[in-house]
C-alpha cells in the first residue's frame, strides 16, 4: 500500500481521516503494515472537532478512529501539526 501524502493525495490532515475510514473497510492494517500518512514541510492545521458522549465539543481535535496509522513528517523543526489533541 502506498502512503497517503497530505497536500498531494489529500488536501488536509482532516481529509486523510475520511480516506483512512474507506481504506480500512477494504483492507486490514497491522503493526507490520500500517497506513502511512506523509506530512510535508510546513504547518498542518487541524480544523475538525470531536464531541464526547456528554455533549462537550473539543475544537481543533483530530479523532483517530482506526489503529495502525503512522504519521511521518519531515522532522521536528520542519513539520508542525497545529492544535493536536488525540483521543482514542
N, C-alpha and C positions, 0 to 999 in steps of 0.2 A: 504494500500500500504506500503510495506516495504521500509525503507530508502536505498539509494544508498551509498555504502561505498567506498570511494576513496582508492585505494590500494588493495581492495578485489574484489568488484563487477566491478569496472572500474579502469584502470591503473592510470589515471591522472585526475586532475580537468578539463583540457581541454576536455578530453573524455566524462566526465559526461554531458557536454552540448549537445553532439550528442545524448546521450541516452535520455535526457530530451526531446529533439525535437521529438523523436519517441514515447515516452510515452505520451507526451502531445497531440499528434494527436489521441490517443486512449482513453484518459481519460481527464476529466476536473479537474484541481487542483483549490482549493479555499483557502481562508484565514484559514478556519477551517480544511482543509485537504490539506496542502501544500505538494509539492515534497520535501522531506528532503534529504539533502546530508551531510553525516557524514565525516568529515575530521579528520584523525588520528593525533597522535603525530608527530611533526616534521615540516619541511618546505615543502610547496607545491608551485612549480614554475609554473607560467603562461607562456606558450610558444606560444599561439595563438596571432593573431593580428586582428585589425579592421581597415577598410578603410572607411573614411567618403565619402559622395556623391561628394565632391570636389576632391577626389583622394588622400587625405593626409592619410598616414598609421600610425596608433598608434601601436607600437610594444608592446609586452607583455601586451596585453589587453584582457580581457575576455568579450566577447559580450554576454550579458544576454538578450535573445530574448523572454523569457516567464515570466509570472507573477507567483506569489505564489510559490517561491522556497525559502527554508530555508537552509542556510549553517550553520552547527554546528561543532565547533572544540572542543578540549579538554581543552580549557582555553587560555587566552591571553598570558600566559608565556609558553605555551606548543605547540600550533598550530599556524603556521605563513603562510600567503599567501604572496608570494613574487611578487612584481611588480603588485599590484592590482590597476586597474583603471576601474571604472564601468561607462558605457554609456548606457542609456536606450533610 
